[in-house]
Each structure stands twice: as C-alpha cells, then as structure tokens.
Amino acid sequence: MNPQKFHEIDEDLTSSDVAQLKFLCMDLIPKKRLEPVIDAKDLFLRLEEQALLEDGLLVPELLITIGRLDLLVILDKTKEEVERELPERDDSSKGVSEYRKMLFRLSEDMTEENLRSVKFLLDLPRAKQFASFLDVAIEMEKQQRLGENNLDELYSVLERCDKQLACRIEEFKNTHRGGRLPLQEVFPNERRPLPIRMETERGDERRRGSSVGSLVTDSDPVLTNQQSDTEYYSMTQRPLGYCLIINNYNFEKMTELNNRKGTEKDKDDLVQLFRRMHFIVEVLDDLTASDIKDVIKSFAKKDHTRMGAFVCCVLSHGEKGAVFGIDGNLVEIRELTLPFAECLTLLRKPKLFFIQACQGSKAQNGVWASDGQVNDTEEGIFEEDAYNPALSSVPIEADFLIGMATVEHYQSFRHTREGSIYIQELCRQLELFCPRNEDILSILTKVNHAVSTKVLKGRKQMPEPRYTLTKKLVLPMD
C-alpha cells in the first residue's frame, strides 16, 4: 500500500477507531509488536511486516468492520466491491477472524448499563480501568477466561444482563466454521441465509444458565437453520425506531361521540415510556380518518434501515376491527398495519401496534360505564371507547404484534382523569418488567391478568394481543 494512503487514513481515524482496529488485529500481529502501536500508520506497518496487505483487502475489511466506509475512497474501493472480492480471496490470505468480529459486534451493541453489569459479574480487577467491552474482553483473554473455544463464562454473564447479546455467542458457536466471517454478519441489516451445518465439538458440559430444549451441549448436533427458543429480535439500535402516537380527543365538534376525557394521561405516559426505550416519539392529536391514513403511509415510507422496530399507538373511539377519526369516519386496523407489512426496511423487524378503542358495543359481565353515559362511582368516572360493531377483520403479516384493549364485540374503558384501564396497565407492566428482560408476550399476559381482574359494578374488560412475531422480543429500558 502507498505510504501516502497510510497517512491519509491515519489522519482521519480517532484514537477509539485505532483501539478497535488493534483489537481486530490481535490474532494477526504478535502481541509484543502490537502493544506499542499508537496510531493507524504503525498498525498498517506491522500488518505489512506480516505480509498481510498483499491482496489489498485486509485494510478495507477492517475499515468496513468499524464502520468507517468514508475512508474507502482513499483506497479507491467501495463497500460493494470489497464484499464481492472477499469470498474470492485466496485461502492462504488472512483476514479478521469470526471470533474477533463477534466480540466487536457485542461491544458496539452493549449499553453502558450492560457494561457496568458485565464488569460487576465478572469480578474484574478494580485497579484497572475498562472503558469499553473490548477492554473487558482483552482482560478476560489475558486471564484465560475467554477464547474462541472458551465462551461459556461470557455467555453466562451476558445471559443475566441481556439475552439478546448472549444469543450472539450461541449463534457464533452454532455457525462457526473456522474461517472468516462474511461482512453481512457484521452488518445485521444485510443478513443472508446461513448454510445448514452440523456442529460436533467435543465436551458434554451444558452452558451455565441454560434450559433443556433451548440451548445445547457442545457435543449435541445443531441445525443452524432451525430457530430455537433463545432467538431474539435485535433491539440494540440507537435510536431503536419510530413511535407514532395518534391521540384523538375532540369528537364533539364533528360527531355525536363524546370527547375522550383522560386520553391526555395515556398520551403523556406512552411518550415517557417509549422515550425511555430509545424510540423517536411523535404525537399527533385529533386526526380525521383521512389524516390517519396519510400519516400511516408517511411513516411506512420512512427509511427504517438503521432502526430495530416500529411502534404505533392509537387512542380513539372504535368498533370491531376499526378506529374512528375525529370526523366520525372509520379506519380499519388492517389499514394501519398493511403499509408496514410492505415496508422493506422493516422486513423481519417487529412492528407493534397498541389500540385503545372499543371493538363493539357489548359490555362484558363483571366493566365500567359507557361513552355518552357517564357513571360517577366511588372508583371514579369511567367511559367506554365504543360505537356499533362492524364486520372488519384484522389480518396481519409476519413480525407484527397488535395489542387490543379488548376482545372483539366488547367495550374498553377509560378513566376521565387517570387514563384508560388498558394503556395505564400496559405502561405499568412494561416499566416494571422490561428492565428485568421479560419478553413482550409474557408482559402482555400480565396485562391481560391485571385488567381482567378489575371489576366495577359487575362489568369487566379483557384485552387481547394478536401476534405473528417470529422471535422473542425484549424491549430495552435503560
């Protein structure tokens, strides 16, 4: 490589970038030669000494791995060209190991809270500073507590902190072939199907913390194209995604329906909740049916490539399979979900919809008062978010979850000051169990139980989640 290009690349790399490059090269350069490296020029010279730059692909691969695609132009390369050339590389040429890339991805996706937990659980020397997970990994390797074939301790610790990160290690063990990791494995939004492979490593001790049927021993054959119960959606992107909240309050101006008193409490609590989950929250108040459809289409056309999920909350009056705009016109729930089923940048990512609206006019034996009929009781004032039932259905594609405030044909209820029964319980359970790494379906089951046990003057409400999620979903809350 031209020394001038070394210099140009070095000038644009930060000290953090250099530290990441050094970590990725730890299997390529002897430790004694690597330790005194202080900048990228030194590092490239060490690689040249090891005759590792002859094919011209190692430096581009390193830059792509750490996300510095802007520097490829100095090498007259593009990411697409490098991806095409790497699979054709001579087997004798060395690249960044699968093991190093896996650890680097863990570092990139680890939050500060998780890093603190990892350092505490590993009981690392307190006299040393560990600014990043890469520093932790290097220390574990020095203590022979971590290696390409020694991942059990790290897996056990990560499983207690963040099961999604622990899943990365299991995936590595199940798919590791001993060669180089394809670039799409470094960039999760560009994943390709993995080959079927049987892994038969020696050893019969189960990973610590594993459960029968979810994890396997190192001696068990594993089909990597089969999903296991321990597969999770990746929720490590920051920001995690967009959260759209449609809050319809003012119905009296254009319809005979009552205004939805108490909905502001729901809106405020949802905003606070999803911001804590790292979503970009946008609230739109008092939309007509056509406005709702336009907004939904607009959000479905956004670029969600760097996002991990999408959330939409609709607070309105409703009937079976539909919600009302403030003009009294209906929007079918399928009209809310279908545009996102066709959004390519949300493919294989969870799309969550929470609907606070009635699904009919019937009252379940054992809930609150009705919309238009206000019941003032010792528990407070409650109203229903209902109208007459329709014949709409709610088909959903893969990776959707629709949390309905009530089952079809029945009413849902809202306190005129404290917010709706369903949304308030949803917020409470998510705030309580997301930090404990509970998956969303387990949490919604708790919501169902809590709401169903509430009784006021002999009437009840029963929420209903509908989902086609293909993996477990654990929402972060830092």
C-alpha positions as CSV (number, residue, x, y, z in Angstrom):
1,M,0.0,0.0,0.0
2,N,1.1,3.5,-0.8
3,P,2.6,5.2,2.4
4,Q,0.7,8.3,1.5
5,K,-2.6,6.4,1.7
6,F,-1.5,5.1,5.2
7,H,-1.0,8.7,6.2
8,E,-4.4,10.0,4.8
9,I,-6.3,7.2,6.5
10,D,-4.4,7.7,9.8
11,E,-5.3,11.4,9.8
12,D,-9.0,10.7,9.8
13,L,-9.0,7.9,12.4
14,T,-9.8,8.7,16.0
15,S,-8.0,7.1,19.0
16,S,-11.1,5.0,19.5
17,D,-11.0,3.8,15.9
18,V,-7.4,2.8,16.3
19,A,-8.2,0.9,19.5
20,Q,-10.9,-1.0,17.7
21,L,-8.5,-1.8,14.8
22,K,-5.9,-3.1,17.2
23,F,-8.4,-5.4,18.8
24,L,-9.5,-6.8,15.5
25,C,-5.8,-7.5,14.6
26,M,-4.9,-9.3,17.8
27,D,-4.9,-12.6,16.0
28,L,-2.8,-11.3,13.1
29,I,0.1,-9.4,14.8
30,P,2.2,-10.8,17.7
31,K,1.3,-9.1,21.0
32,K,4.8,-7.7,21.5
33,R,4.6,-6.0,18.2
34,L,1.0,-4.8,18.6
35,E,1.3,-3.3,22.1
36,P,3.4,-0.2,21.3
37,V,1.2,0.7,18.3
38,I,-0.3,4.2,18.9
39,D,-1.7,5.1,15.5
40,A,-3.0,3.5,12.3
41,K,0.2,4.1,10.4
42,D,2.1,2.0,12.9
43,L,-0.6,-0.7,12.8
44,F,-0.5,-0.9,8.9
45,L,3.3,-1.1,9.0
46,R,3.0,-4.1,11.4
47,L,0.5,-5.7,9.1
48,E,2.9,-5.2,6.2
49,E,5.7,-6.8,8.1
50,Q,3.5,-9.9,8.4
51,A,2.9,-9.8,4.7
52,L,-0.9,-9.3,5.3
53,L,-1.5,-6.4,2.9
54,E,-0.5,-8.1,-0.4
55,D,-4.1,-8.7,-1.7
56,G,-5.2,-5.2,-0.7
57,L,-8.3,-6.4,1.1
58,L,-7.4,-6.5,4.8
59,V,-7.4,-2.7,5.4
60,P,-10.8,-2.2,3.5
61,E,-12.2,-5.1,5.5
62,L,-11.0,-3.5,8.8
63,L,-12.5,-0.1,7.9
64,I,-15.8,-1.6,6.9
65,T,-15.9,-3.6,10.2
66,I,-15.5,-0.5,12.3
67,G,-18.0,1.4,10.2
68,R,-15.5,3.9,8.5
69,L,-16.9,3.5,5.0
70,D,-16.0,7.1,4.3
71,L,-12.3,6.2,4.2
72,L,-12.7,3.5,1.4
73,V,-12.5,6.3,-1.2
74,I,-8.8,6.8,-0.3
75,L,-8.2,3.2,-1.3
76,D,-10.3,3.5,-4.5
77,K,-12.7,0.9,-3.1
78,T,-16.4,0.7,-2.4
79,K,-18.1,-1.5,0.2
80,E,-19.9,-3.4,-2.6
81,E,-16.6,-4.1,-4.4
82,V,-15.0,-5.4,-1.2
83,E,-17.9,-7.6,-0.4
84,R,-17.6,-9.2,-3.9
85,E,-13.9,-9.7,-3.7
86,L,-13.6,-11.1,-0.1
87,P,-15.3,-14.5,-0.9
88,E,-12.8,-14.9,-3.8
89,R,-9.8,-14.3,-1.6
90,D,-7.0,-16.9,-1.6
91,D,-7.4,-19.3,1.2
92,S,-3.8,-18.6,2.3
93,S,-4.7,-14.9,2.9
94,K,-5.6,-14.0,6.4
95,G,-8.5,-11.7,7.4
96,V,-10.2,-10.7,10.5
97,S,-11.4,-13.7,12.5
98,E,-15.0,-14.6,13.1
99,Y,-14.3,-14.6,16.8
100,R,-13.0,-11.0,16.8
101,K,-15.9,-9.7,14.7
102,M,-18.4,-11.3,17.0
103,L,-16.8,-9.7,20.1
104,F,-16.6,-6.4,18.2
105,R,-20.3,-6.5,17.5
106,L,-21.1,-7.2,21.1
107,S,-19.1,-4.2,22.1
108,E,-20.9,-2.0,19.5
109,D,-24.3,-3.0,20.8
110,M,-23.6,-3.0,24.5
111,T,-25.2,-0.2,26.5
112,E,-23.3,1.5,29.4
113,E,-25.7,-0.2,31.9
114,N,-25.0,-3.6,30.5
115,L,-21.2,-2.9,30.5
116,R,-21.4,-2.0,34.2
117,S,-23.3,-5.2,34.9
118,V,-20.8,-7.3,33.0
119,K,-17.8,-5.8,34.8
120,F,-19.5,-6.4,38.2
121,L,-20.5,-10.0,37.4
122,L,-17.0,-10.9,36.1
123,D,-15.4,-9.5,39.2
124,L,-12.5,-7.9,37.3
125,P,-9.6,-6.2,39.0
126,R,-10.8,-2.9,40.4
127,A,-7.4,-1.2,40.0
128,K,-7.7,-1.4,36.2
129,Q,-9.9,0.8,34.0
130,F,-12.2,-0.8,31.5
131,A,-13.7,1.9,29.3
132,S,-15.3,-0.5,26.8
133,F,-16.3,-4.1,26.4
134,L,-13.3,-4.6,24.2
135,D,-11.1,-3.8,27.2
136,V,-13.1,-6.3,29.2
137,A,-12.6,-9.0,26.5
138,I,-8.8,-8.4,26.4
139,E,-8.5,-8.7,30.2
140,M,-10.6,-12.0,30.1
141,E,-8.3,-13.3,27.4
142,K,-5.2,-12.5,29.5
143,Q,-6.7,-14.4,32.4
144,Q,-7.6,-17.3,30.0
145,R,-11.3,-16.8,30.8
146,L,-12.2,-16.1,27.2
147,G,-11.2,-17.5,23.8
148,E,-12.6,-18.8,20.5
149,N,-13.3,-22.1,22.2
150,N,-13.9,-20.8,25.7
151,L,-17.1,-18.7,25.6
152,D,-19.1,-20.3,28.4
153,E,-18.3,-17.8,31.1
154,L,-19.0,-14.8,28.9
155,Y,-22.3,-16.4,27.7
156,S,-23.4,-17.0,31.2
157,V,-22.8,-13.4,32.3
158,L,-24.4,-11.9,29.2
159,E,-27.5,-14.1,29.6
160,R,-28.0,-12.4,33.0
161,C,-27.6,-8.9,31.6
162,D,-29.0,-9.0,28.1
163,K,-30.3,-12.2,26.5
164,Q,-30.1,-10.8,23.0
165,L,-26.4,-10.3,23.4
166,A,-26.0,-13.8,24.8
167,C,-27.8,-15.1,21.7
168,R,-24.9,-13.7,19.6
169,I,-22.5,-16.0,21.2
170,E,-24.8,-19.0,20.7
171,E,-25.2,-18.1,17.1
172,F,-21.4,-17.8,16.7
173,K,-20.9,-21.3,18.2
174,N,-23.6,-22.8,16.0
175,T,-22.4,-21.3,12.7
176,H,-18.6,-21.1,13.3
177,R,-16.7,-22.9,10.5
178,G,-13.3,-21.8,11.5
179,G,-12.9,-19.4,8.5
180,R,-13.7,-15.7,8.0
181,L,-17.0,-14.2,8.9
182,P,-18.8,-12.8,5.9
183,L,-19.3,-9.0,6.0
184,Q,-23.1,-9.3,6.2
185,E,-22.6,-10.9,9.6
186,V,-21.0,-7.6,10.9
187,F,-23.9,-5.6,9.5
188,P,-27.1,-7.2,10.8
189,N,-29.4,-5.3,8.4
190,E,-27.8,-7.1,5.5
191,R,-28.0,-10.6,6.7
192,R,-28.2,-13.5,4.2
193,P,-29.4,-17.1,4.9
194,L,-26.9,-19.1,6.8
195,P,-25.9,-22.6,5.5
196,I,-27.1,-25.7,7.2
197,R,-24.3,-27.1,9.3
198,M,-23.8,-29.8,11.9
199,E,-21.5,-28.8,14.8
200,T,-20.0,-31.7,16.7
201,E,-17.5,-30.1,19.1
202,R,-16.2,-32.2,22.0
203,G,-17.4,-31.7,25.5
204,D,-20.6,-32.6,27.4
205,E,-21.0,-29.9,29.9
206,R,-24.0,-27.7,29.4
207,R,-23.7,-23.9,29.3
208,R,-24.4,-22.4,32.7
209,G,-27.9,-21.0,33.0
210,S,-29.2,-23.0,30.0
211,S,-32.5,-24.7,29.9
212,V,-33.5,-28.0,28.3
213,G,-34.6,-27.6,24.8
214,S,-33.4,-24.0,24.4
215,L,-29.6,-24.4,24.5
216,V,-27.5,-27.4,23.6
217,T,-24.3,-29.0,24.8
218,D,-21.1,-28.7,22.7
219,S,-21.4,-32.3,21.8
220,D,-25.0,-32.1,20.5
221,P,-25.6,-31.7,16.8
222,V,-27.2,-28.3,15.9
223,L,-29.1,-27.4,12.8
224,T,-28.4,-23.7,12.3
225,N,-31.4,-23.2,10.0
226,Q,-33.8,-24.1,12.8
227,Q,-34.9,-21.4,15.1
228,S,-34.6,-22.1,18.8
229,D,-36.5,-20.6,21.8
230,T,-33.5,-18.5,22.6
231,E,-33.6,-16.4,19.4
232,Y,-34.4,-12.7,20.0
233,Y,-35.0,-9.7,17.8
234,S,-32.1,-7.3,17.9
235,M,-33.0,-4.3,20.0
236,T,-29.6,-2.7,20.2
237,Q,-30.0,0.1,17.6
238,R,-30.0,3.7,18.9
239,P,-32.4,5.2,18.2
240,L,-34.4,2.0,18.3
241,G,-37.1,3.1,16.0
242,Y,-40.0,5.5,15.5
243,C,-43.0,5.5,17.8
244,L,-46.1,7.2,16.4
245,I,-48.9,8.1,18.9
246,I,-52.3,9.1,17.4
247,N,-54.3,10.7,20.2
248,N,-57.9,11.6,19.3
249,Y,-59.7,13.6,21.9
250,N,-62.1,16.1,20.3
251,F,-65.1,14.3,18.8
252,E,-67.9,16.6,19.8
253,K,-67.0,19.2,17.2
254,M,-67.7,16.9,14.2
255,T,-69.7,14.0,15.6
256,E,-72.2,12.9,18.2
257,L,-69.5,11.0,20.0
258,N,-68.2,12.3,23.4
259,N,-64.8,13.8,23.8
260,R,-62.3,11.3,25.2
261,K,-61.5,12.8,28.6
262,G,-58.5,11.2,30.2
263,T,-56.7,10.4,27.0
264,E,-54.0,13.1,27.7
265,K,-52.8,11.0,30.6
266,D,-52.4,8.0,28.3
267,K,-50.6,10.0,25.8
268,D,-48.1,11.5,28.3
269,D,-47.4,8.1,29.9
270,L,-46.8,6.5,26.5
271,V,-44.4,9.3,25.4
272,Q,-42.4,8.9,28.6
273,L,-42.3,5.1,28.3
274,F,-41.2,4.8,24.7
275,R,-38.6,7.6,25.0
276,R,-37.1,5.5,27.8
277,M,-36.9,2.6,25.3
278,H,-34.9,4.8,22.9
279,F,-37.7,5.4,20.4
280,I,-38.1,8.7,18.5
281,V,-41.7,9.6,19.6
282,E,-44.0,11.7,17.5
283,V,-47.5,12.6,18.8
284,L,-50.3,13.7,16.5
285,D,-53.6,14.9,18.1
286,D,-57.1,14.9,16.7
287,L,-56.8,13.4,13.3
288,T,-59.6,12.7,10.8
289,A,-59.8,9.3,9.2
290,S,-58.0,10.5,6.0
291,D,-55.3,12.2,8.1
292,I,-54.7,8.9,10.0
293,K,-54.3,7.0,6.7
294,D,-51.9,9.7,5.3
295,V,-49.8,9.7,8.4
296,I,-49.6,5.9,8.4
297,K,-48.5,5.9,4.8
298,S,-45.9,8.6,5.5
299,F,-44.3,6.6,8.4
300,A,-44.3,3.4,6.3
301,K,-42.3,5.2,3.6
302,K,-39.6,6.3,6.0
303,D,-36.2,4.7,5.9
304,H,-36.1,2.3,8.9
305,T,-32.8,0.7,7.8
306,R,-30.9,1.7,10.9
307,M,-33.9,1.1,13.2
308,G,-34.8,-2.1,15.0
309,A,-38.5,-1.8,15.4
310,F,-41.6,0.4,14.9
311,V,-44.4,1.2,17.3
312,C,-47.8,2.8,16.7
313,C,-50.3,3.7,19.5
314,V,-53.8,4.7,18.6
315,L,-56.0,6.3,21.2
316,S,-59.6,6.8,19.9
317,H,-63.1,5.6,19.8
318,G,-63.6,2.4,17.8
319,E,-65.7,-0.6,16.8
320,K,-64.9,-4.1,15.7
321,G,-61.7,-4.1,13.6
322,A,-61.6,-0.3,13.2
323,V,-60.9,3.0,14.9
324,F,-62.6,6.4,14.4
325,G,-61.1,9.6,13.1
326,I,-62.5,12.7,14.8
327,D,-64.7,13.2,11.8
328,G,-66.6,10.0,12.6
329,N,-65.2,8.1,9.7
330,L,-63.6,4.7,10.2
331,V,-60.1,3.4,9.6
332,E,-59.8,-0.3,9.6
333,I,-57.0,-1.7,11.7
334,R,-55.7,-3.5,8.6
335,E,-55.2,-0.1,7.0
336,L,-52.9,0.7,9.9
337,T,-50.8,-2.4,9.6
338,L,-50.7,-3.2,5.9
339,P,-48.5,-0.4,4.8
340,F,-45.8,-1.5,7.2
341,A,-46.1,-5.1,6.0
342,E,-45.0,-3.8,2.7
343,C,-42.1,-1.7,4.1
344,L,-38.9,-3.3,3.0
345,T,-36.7,-1.5,5.6
346,L,-38.9,-3.1,8.4
347,L,-38.6,-6.6,7.0
348,R,-38.0,-9.2,9.8
349,K,-38.3,-6.4,12.4
350,P,-41.0,-6.2,15.0
351,K,-43.9,-3.9,14.3
352,L,-46.0,-3.1,17.4
353,F,-49.5,-1.6,17.4
354,F,-51.4,-0.8,20.7
355,I,-55.0,0.1,20.1
356,Q,-57.0,1.8,22.9
357,A,-60.5,1.7,21.4
358,C,-63.6,-0.5,21.8
359,Q,-64.3,-3.4,19.4
360,G,-68.1,-3.3,19.8
361,S,-70.9,-2.2,22.0
362,K,-71.4,-5.1,24.2
363,A,-70.5,-5.0,27.9
364,Q,-68.7,-7.9,29.5
365,N,-70.3,-9.1,32.6
366,G,-68.4,-8.0,35.6
367,V,-66.9,-3.1,33.4
368,W,-67.3,0.5,33.6
369,A,-69.8,3.0,32.3
370,S,-70.4,3.7,28.6
371,D,-69.4,6.5,26.3
372,G,-72.2,9.0,26.4
373,Q,-73.3,7.6,29.7
374,V,-71.1,8.8,32.5
375,N,-71.1,6.8,35.7
376,D,-69.8,8.6,38.8
377,T,-68.8,5.9,41.3
378,E,-66.6,5.7,44.3
379,E,-63.8,4.4,42.0
380,G,-64.0,7.4,39.7
381,I,-65.6,8.3,36.4
382,F,-65.2,5.8,33.6
383,E,-66.3,5.9,30.0
384,E,-66.2,3.5,27.1
385,D,-64.4,3.9,23.8
386,A,-67.2,2.2,21.8
387,Y,-69.7,2.5,19.0
388,N,-71.6,0.0,16.9
389,P,-69.8,-3.2,15.7
390,A,-68.7,-3.7,12.0
391,L,-67.6,-6.7,10.0
392,S,-63.9,-5.8,9.5
393,S,-61.2,-8.3,10.1
394,V,-57.6,-7.8,11.2
395,P,-55.2,-9.9,9.1
396,I,-51.5,-9.3,9.9
397,E,-48.3,-10.4,8.2
398,A,-45.1,-11.7,9.9
399,D,-43.4,-9.9,12.7
400,F,-46.5,-8.0,13.9
401,L,-47.9,-7.6,17.3
402,I,-51.3,-5.9,17.8
403,G,-52.3,-5.2,21.4
404,M,-56.0,-4.7,21.6
405,A,-57.6,-3.0,24.6
406,T,-60.5,-5.5,24.4
407,V,-61.7,-8.6,22.6
408,E,-64.0,-8.2,19.6
409,H,-67.6,-7.1,20.1
410,Y,-66.8,-5.6,23.5
411,Q,-66.1,-2.2,25.1
412,S,-62.9,-0.9,26.6
413,F,-62.9,1.7,29.3
414,R,-61.1,4.9,30.2
415,H,-61.0,6.9,33.4
416,T,-61.8,10.6,32.7
417,R,-58.8,11.7,34.8
418,E,-56.4,8.8,35.2
419,G,-56.5,7.4,31.6
420,S,-57.6,4.1,30.1
421,I,-57.5,0.9,32.1
422,Y,-55.6,-0.9,29.3
423,I,-52.9,1.7,28.5
424,Q,-52.2,2.5,32.1
425,E,-51.7,-1.2,32.9
426,L,-49.6,-1.7,29.8
427,C,-47.3,1.2,30.8
428,R,-47.1,-0.1,34.4
429,Q,-46.2,-3.6,33.4
430,L,-43.7,-2.6,30.7
431,E,-41.9,-0.2,33.2
432,L,-41.8,-3.0,35.8
433,F,-40.7,-6.0,33.7
434,C,-38.7,-4.6,30.7
435,P,-35.7,-3.8,33.0
436,R,-35.9,-7.5,34.1
437,N,-35.6,-8.6,30.4
438,E,-39.1,-10.1,30.3
439,D,-40.3,-10.7,26.7
440,I,-43.3,-8.8,25.4
441,L,-45.7,-11.7,25.3
442,S,-45.1,-12.6,28.9
443,I,-45.7,-8.9,29.8
444,L,-48.9,-8.7,27.8
445,T,-50.1,-11.8,29.6
446,K,-49.6,-10.0,32.9
447,V,-51.5,-7.0,31.4
448,N,-54.4,-9.4,30.5
449,H,-54.5,-10.8,34.0
450,A,-54.3,-7.4,35.7
451,V,-57.0,-5.8,33.6
452,S,-59.3,-8.9,33.7
453,T,-59.4,-8.9,37.5
454,K,-60.7,-5.3,37.7
455,V,-64.4,-5.2,38.4
456,L,-66.7,-2.1,38.8
457,K,-70.4,-2.6,39.3
458,G,-70.4,-6.1,37.8
459,R,-68.7,-5.2,34.5
460,K,-65.3,-6.4,33.2
461,Q,-62.7,-5.8,30.4
462,M,-60.5,-8.4,28.7
463,P,-57.6,-7.2,26.5
464,E,-56.4,-9.3,23.5
465,P,-52.9,-9.4,22.0
466,R,-52.6,-10.8,18.4
467,Y,-49.2,-11.5,17.1
468,T,-47.1,-13.1,14.3
469,L,-43.8,-12.5,16.0
470,T,-41.2,-15.0,14.8
471,K,-38.7,-14.4,17.7
472,K,-38.8,-13.4,21.3
473,L,-39.0,-9.6,21.8
474,V,-37.4,-8.0,24.8
475,L,-37.8,-4.2,24.7
476,P,-34.8,-2.3,26.3
477,M,-35.3,0.2,29.1
478,D,-32.2,1.9,30.3
